[in-house]
């Protein structure tokens, strides 16, 4: 076997293959490794939720196929009452932001479209910078309250999560939506420069109950 050097090796042919194709288009040498057929687990074999749904349907059908052979399955149905839709609740919407720009305005417009309870949140380690942003916010006449949280240790994620937890404690069992202004760079490798904080926050909130994270993309404009 001949040794070869690659710029990128992707393990798995599921969603990661999209990254592989973009890197290949950019001129990288790319290898994709998977011991199973191309396509990924969810598409070919089913993730756990899909297996549960399909498995129940197959069980009912198998029982119906035995009708007349000692299995009275004519009226057999799937009954999952917990899957019924409940009454919709208006979420408490939080829009974290670092500055006032077009991406922020777009995220706020979206947030106000899904709820009347919208709060913008800015975390800073510089009280003067926080006060300056507050003055700009007031001059901009943005009809959304802005909360400025000081974080003396330059930590962004813990104060954000603490604020979300405080809202949840005041309003238990009510949904919280976190709307993130997120830049869409012109080149995929620029994503890691612009969206690291958003990515870390999404990972922190992924398993948090009653919480939805919504990306509002803003395409970076080409320089004139």
Secondary structure, DSSP 8 states (H G I E B T S, - for coil): ------SEEEE-SSTHHHHHHHHHHTT--EEEE-SS-TT-HHHHT--HHHHHHHHHHHHHHHHHHTTTTT---TT-----GGGS-------EEEEE-SS-SHHHHHHHHHHHHH-S-EEEEEEES-HHHHHHHHHHHHHTT-SSEEEEEE-TT---HHHHHHHHHHHHHHTTT--EEEEEEEEE-SSGGGHHHH-HHHHHHHHHHTT-TTEEEEEEEEE-----
